[in-house]
Amino acid sequence: MRLPFVKMSGAGNDFVMIDHDLVGGLEDGILSRLAADVCRRRHGVGADGLVTVRSLGGDRARMVYLNADGSRAGMCGNAGRCASRYAFRKGWVGESLILEADDGAHRAEILADGVCLGMRDPQVCEGKIELSHEGRVFVGISLDTGVPHLVLWVDDVDRVDVEAVGRVFRFDPRFQPEGTNVNFAEVLGPSVLRLRTYERGVERETLACGTGAVAAAVGACLQKGAGSPVELRAPGGTLRVKYRVDGEGVRGVTLEGDAKVVYEGVLEYQTRTATGAGKQLT
């Protein structure tokens, strides 16, 4: 199976982008294994996730996002921004478009140096949360920004073992059965945060997380008095989150940052059946 693909990066969050028409006929289980194989670093292309994109006509496109472990997620903010640019490069949409994902429709704008993506209204799951690990107490907030996120406030993100602590909280019983993404946020100024994220489905720290940036920005608004826009400095780059506050909560959220093409290629892939035997598709 020969699959043309584009490798893209959004603030260091990297994805393999594929035209949905090339894989739309695959069973869900095979597509899941494809994602896991392709995203496996040093053995595949290597990425945080696999994204399939297709044109819906009329400046509309549809994306499906699969994590590096093959699980499907309702939304990924940086993947959505990359999918928007991918659809624009394909000539399917103009500079203003509607991108559909499993969590709903999102308006996107193609910018000279990035993409601005409208996000769903965030939902607060638990307004104040306390968790402990090896005698240390972490305080924060739990939200849903398309996928579940835990935001924990720390004095210095560099002094947190993100993978060890993040993995523990990602599987904490209170967030089951789905689990949660875990963000560690350091306040640098009134509307500036440093952010590191342990991503569910990737099962490690990633260089950036779009839905995590939204969660941290909204959490900073609700608990730290941050004003819009909020600048999120992740290890892989900077993201900007804008929003408005009204009587019913935080609305009109947008996520902005770079969305770059890294390279293009053709993947030679031999699918595996449920029993693990190879099956060549043409």
ZALO-767600 format. One record per residue: residue in one letter; x negated, y, z negated of N, C-alpha, C, O in turn. Coordinates in steps of 0.05 Angstrom, whole numbers, plus 5000, padded with zeros to 4 digits. Last residue first. Example, Ala and Ser with C-alpha at 12.3 -4.5 7.8 and 13.67 -1.06 7.14 Angstrom:
2
S474349554858472749794857474250014843473250234839
A473648864844475449104844473649344844471549344831
END
This chain:
282
T507549375052506749525075509049705083508849865103
L504949084993507149205007506149375030504049495028
Q502748504963502048724981504548824995505948675008
K502148304899504048304921503448544939503748774929
G499147884850499048104869501048084891501647854900
A502347714788501147634813501147874832502948044831
G505047854742502247944744500947874771498647944775
T510247774739508647554728505647634730503947484720
A512448214765512848194736511047974724510447994700
T507148394812509848304805510048274774508048324760
R503448954830503548714815506448644809507948814802
T500749254891502749234869502548964856501748764868
Q495049544907496349284910498249254886497349234863
Y493150134940494250014916495649744923497249734941
E489050634956489650364964490650214940489150164921
L490551314964490151094945490850824958493050794970
V487351854990489151634997488551404978486251314976
G487252544969486052294977488252094985490552164986
E485053204947487053024960485652764968483252764973
Y483853584887483053454912485353284922487353244908
V486254004857483553924852482353784876480253854886
V490454554857489754304871486854244866485054414871
K493054834797491054824818490954544831491354344818
A496155284764496955024774495254984800495955084821
D496055704704494955614730496055344738496855184720
G502255944676499455874675498555774702500155774721
E508156004636506456094658503556024654502556034632
L514755884620512055784616510355864640511055794663
T520356194588518756134612515956054604514856144583
V526856194559523956124557522756074584523855934601
G532056374545530556484568527556434567526056614574
R532256394472533356334499531456444520529556594514
V533156214406531256294426532156204453532855974457
G539456394375536856264375535056374397535356604405
E544056684372544356394373541656244374541556004374
G542757214374543957114350544156814349544356694327
D536357184409539057294404540257164379538857004366
V530257314438531557214414534257344412534557594413
R526857064495528357274482529757154458530456914458
Y520156934520522856854511524357104501523157314498
K514156644548515956874543518756774535519456544542
V507756404542510556344539512056594532511456744514
R502056214577503656444566506556364565507656264585
L495755874568498555884577499956114564499256194542
T489055744586490955914572493755904585493955914609
G485355124580486155374593488255524576489055424555
G483854674553483554674582484354934595483954954619
P484754764498482054704507481654724537479554784547
A489155344496488655064494485855004504484655174517
R492155874472489455804482488955514476488355434453
L497756224488496855964477494255894489494055844513
E501156804473498856694488497856444474497256454450
V507757004479505756874462503656754480504256624500
P510857654495509957374501507957274481506557424467
S514757604435514257524463512757734478513257974475
G511957564369513657684389512957584416510657484421
A512157184308510957244334512957374353515257294353
G513657014257514357284265513057364292512857604297
K512956504241510656684237511256964246509457144245
Q517556214251516256184225514056384220513356424196
L519556344302521456284280520056294253521356364233
C514956424333517056624332518756594307519256784293
A512355944326511056184316513056414314512856574296
G516055604352515555574324514255814311514955894289
V515355804404517955834391517655794360518855944345
A509955644411510755924414513455984400513756174385
A510255084405508655244386509455544387509555674367
A513754954447514454884420512855054400514055164381
V510655124491513255244486514055194457515055384443
A506254774485505855064483508455214478508555394462
G508954294494507754344468507254644464507654744442
T510154334547512454334528511454374500512854484483
G504654344565506454564570508854564551509454774540
C498454224539501154114540503154334543503354504525
A491554064550493754254547496354104548496453874558
L488153634546486953904546489054134545488354354538
T490453154497490253254524489153544523489253674502
E489052604455489152894458488852964488487252854502
R493352034467490752154460491152454462493352554469
E497751804493496551684469493751774463492051624456
V501151904532498351904540496751764518494751634523
G505551804499505451694526502751694539502151524555
R504652414464505952154466505952054495506452214513
E498752774455501152724472502052434471500552244475
Y496553244412496452954416499052884431501252924421
T493553874424495953704425495253414428493553334445
R491954514399491054254408493354064405494854074385
L491355214405493154984405491654734414490354734435
R491455864379489855654390491455394386492755354365
L495656424394495156174380492956014394492756024419
V498257064387496056904399495556664382495156684358
S501257474364502457314385500357154401500557114425
P498057664320500957664319502357494340504457374334
G492657164320493657434320496757424320497857214319
L491556634313489356814316490157104314488557274306
V493656064282494556334288492056514289490656544269
E493455424308492055614291492855894300492655964324
A496854804310496655084319495355254298495855244275
F497554184336496254324315495654614324494154654343
N502853754354501253994361500054114335501454134315
V505053144380504053284355502153514363500153464377
N511052834402508452954408507653114384509353214369
T514252254372514052544378511252614387509352474381
G519051714375516451834368516452124376518452224387
E523851444385522351554408519551634400517751634418
P526651254340525051064355523351194377521451064387
Q522351634295522951394311525951394319527551524305
F520852024261521152094289521851864307521951884331
R520151794211522351984214522852074243524952174249
P515551454215518251344216520451544220522551474233
D510451684259511751714233514651614235516051674254
F507451684305508951444299510351454271511251244262
R505152184303506652114328508451864322510551844333
F502152164257504652304256506352244281508852254279
V497751834275499351764252502051894252504151764248
R495852134319496851864323498651774299500751644303
G493952594294496152604313497452334317499952314319
V489652404265491952504251494452514269496652444261
A486352224309486952054286489452144272491251984267
E486252654345487052394354487852214331489752064332
V484553104315487153104329488052824336490452754333
D482053264260481653024277484252974292485952814283
V480653944253482753734252481953504270481153544293
R477454364260476854204237478953984233479053854212
D479354664302476954504306476254324283474554144286
V483554944282484254704297481754534302481954294306
D484355214221482255184241482754924257482354714246
D489055224191487255454190485155454213484255664222
V495355014221492754964209490955214209491455394226
W501854784227500155024224497554954209497654834187
L504754364275503654384248501654614247499954644265
V510254144309508254354309507354394280508954434262
L512553624347512053704320509853914322507753864334
H517453514398514853614390514853684360516753784349
P520853144449520553214421517653304415515753194425
V522453494511521553254497520953334468520653574463
G525153954514525253774537524353494529525353294539
T523654104464523354304486523454154513522154234532
D525554044399525753914425525654124447527354304448
L521554094338523254194359523454004383521853824386
S519554194273520053994293522154104312524254194304
I514254524238516954524249517154314270515254264284
G510054504180510754604207513654584213515354624196
V504354304142507054434143507554534171505754634184
F500853784112501253944136504054054136505953904130
V496353614061499153674068499153864092497854064093
R491953084049492253354060495153394068496353214082
G491652554032491552764012491853044022492053234006
E492252274081489752254065489452484046487252604043
H497252684100495452484110492852494094491452704094
S504052894099501452874087499952644099501052444108
L508653404120507553134123504853124110503453334109
E514453784122511953744108511153454112512753264107
I518254264157517453994153514753974140512954134146
K523754644173521254644157520654354150522254214139
G527554504212526454774210523954804194522254964200
E528154024259527854054230526254314225523954334234
C529754144311530553894299530353904269532153804255
V531754654352530354604327531454344315533854324311
Q531054674421532854594399531154534374529354374376
P530255144475529154964454531254914432532855084426
D533055134538533155264512532155064491533154834490
R528254944589530854924576530755064549528555094538
M524355424626524655184610527455184598528755384596
G521655644688523655674667524055414653524055194665
L514955764704517155574704519055634681518255664658
C510356044746511956104723514455924724515955934744
V503855884767506655834770508055904744507055844722
G498156234797499456034780502355994786503256054808
D496356664825494456504810495656304792494356204773
A500856854852498356844866496356664852494856524865
L506556414837504956654834502256634849501556414857
I512856184846510156134854508656404853509456594867
E517556044797516456254815513556184820511956144802
A523355644783520455684784519755904803521155954823
R528455404741527655594762524655644760523555674738
H530654744732528854954723528255144746527655054768
A535554284709534454444730532954674719533654794698
G534253694667535853894679534454054701532253974710
D531053284650532353444629534053674641535053834625
D528853064696530752904681532253064659534452984651
A529053624741527653424726529753264710532053334711
E528754064797530353884780528553684767526753564780
L527254714810526054454806527754294787528254374764
I528455204855529655064833528454784833528454644853
L524355784873525555514877526955414852526655524830
S520756244909522656204887524155954892525155904914
E517556154953516256234928518056234904517156234881
G520855584982519555844983518355904956518055734939
V519854884999521155094985519555354989517355354999
W516954545032519754475025521254705013523654725016
G511654585042513454745059516354685054518054755069
K507854365010509054185030510954335049511754225069
R506954784975504854714994505954535016504954545039
F511754734945511254974960509154924982509455015005
A511054244919513254284938512954524956513654514979
Y506454394888506354174908508554204929508054184953
R508654784855506654864875506354644896505954714920
S512154444826513154674841511254764862511954824885
A508654094802510553994822511754214839512254184862
C506054434766504554324789506454214810505854234834
R510354544732509054764747507454664770507454784792
G511354034714513454174729512354414744513154464767
A506653924687507353764710509453904727509353894752
N507354294645505154334664505554164689504954254711
G512054064620511954334630509754384651510254504671
C515753514630513053584624512653854637512853884661
M521453124612520253364622517353384614516553274593
G522852594599524852774610523753024622524853134641
A518552064621519152284603521152474616521152514640
R517051374623518251604636519051814615520151744594
S510851024617513451104607514451354620512851534628
G505650944634507850844651510550914641512550864655
D501751194606502250914599504550794615505350564610
A501851704626499551534634499951244626498751064637
N508751834644506351864628504251664637504651494653
L512152084699511451844684508851894669506851994681
Y517352474725514852474711514452214695516252134680
V520052694785520252484765517452464752515452454766
M523253264813520853124804521652904784523552924769
R525953584870526453414847523853274839522453174856
A527754234895526053994895526753834870527853944851
R530354734937530654564914528854324917528654214939
D531055044983529355144962529754994935529555104914
G534454695015535354955004533755054981534955144961
G532554024996533554225014534354475000534954474976
L529953704962532853674961534153874981536653884983
S523853344967525453574975528453504972529353294980
R520453044911521853034937523453284941524253424923
V515152754875516652994882517952954909516852834927
T512452434818513552404845515352644850516852734833
V506752414779509152574786509952514815508352544833
L503452134725504052104753506752254758508652224743
G498652384677501252294685501452274715499852394730
D493452484666495252484643497952374651499552294634
A488852074704490652304700492252274675492352054663
G485751694752485351824726487052074723486652264739
V485351334793484751614799484151754773482251914771
G482450794756484350894776483451174784481151244781
H478250704723479250474738481250554759481750404778
R477151194700474951024707475750774722473950634733
R483651224671481151354677478951144680478750944665
R489751084698487650964681484951084689484051034711
C493551244733492651434713490351334696489151494681
V494550784764493451024777492251214756490151334761
D496850434725494350364739493050614751490550644748
A501450714708499350634688496750574702494550644692
A504150774757503351004742501050934722499051084721
L505050234770503550404788502450644772500050714775
R508450094728505749974729503950134748501550164742
S512850404743511650444717508750334717506950454707
L514150174792513250454791511950514765509950664765
I515649664774513349694791512249974791509850024791
G520249804744518049674731515449694747513349724736
D523650034783522650194761520250074748518350214741
E521849854851523349804826522049964804519650024804
L521050304905519950124886521750084862523050284853
G522950704938524150434940523150234921524150004920
G519851144929522651144919523950874921525850824906
V514951224950515151024928517951004917518450854899
L515251594990513351374993513751154972512950924977
D518551994972519551824994517751574998518651375009
H515652294936517452094926518451894948518951664942
D508852404942511452454956513352224948512751984952
I505252514882505852334905508652414916510452474901
M499952724842502452794854502952634879501152614896
V497152624781497152524808499852574820501852474809
F494653134737496752964747496152864775494752994790
D492253424675491953344703493853124711494652954695
N491253994640493153774641493153674670494053824687
G488454454653486954214645488653964641487553744639
A492254804671490854864646489454624635489154584611
G494054334712495254564700494154614673494854484654
S491754024771491254084743492754344735492654544750
M492453464816492853744808492353774779492353584763
K491353084873490653114845490853404837489653574850
V495752794917494353034910493853034881495652994865
F495752224962496352354937494852624935492952664950
P498051695002496851955001497652094975499952074967
L497551034994499051254983497451504984495551544969
R498450415021496850655023498450895015500550945027
M498349765000500050005000498250255000496750294981
END
